[in-house]
Amino acid sequence: MVRTPDRPILHVETTELTSLNALLVDDDHVFAHRLGKALQERGLNVEICTTIERAGAVINRGCLDILITDLRIGDDSGLELVKLCKEVSPNTKSLVLTGYGHVRAVVSAVKLGATEFLSKPADVDEILEVLGIYSQQGETETPCLKSAEQVRWEHINSVFAETGNNISMTARLLRLHRRTLQRLLSRGPPRG
């Protein structure tokens, strides 16, 4: 269930890592829901917020082990949350996710107390590995890296499928013009 402004924050407990409390902050409802669900499946207690204000209230309650926040949340910056989290709970690990992998943003995030910084889209196992919670050492094969175009295509298609193949809704969620989205979908997946 994606938390909308009139719904409560999602909180789910599972069995393996239930001692770890995570806060996931992203204004992209589809992305937040998918990542939150994946974190829950790995055994974390997850709360999802889509606004700075709501996330700030959760941080002020304390008892957070992990903060995962987008760099941009609406017109606000997720770095505000990193700073608040560092003040309230200095031992909390903070991960900043962004589609804008600028060096200046990385430097600012680290200065404010972020433990890690990853570019979107980031795989849940990669996030947990970077945070030192989960290791992919058991894998025998080296994972095949996908091109940026392939990752973008997969993300667009997953959002499109989750909206029931609704072009208008998908375009709004992805912040694309409707015609641009139609052209991207009609081209098909990238080659290679």
Secondary structure, DSSP 8 states (H G I E B T S, - for coil): ----TTS---EE--SSSTT-EEEEE-S-HHHHHHHHHHHHHTT-EEEEESSHHHHHHHHHH---SEEEEESEETTEETHHHHHHHHHH-TT-EEEEEES---HHHHHHHHHTT-SEEEESS--HHHHHHHTTS---TT--S------HHHHHHHHHHHHHHHTTS-HHHHHHHHT--HHHHHHHHHH-S---
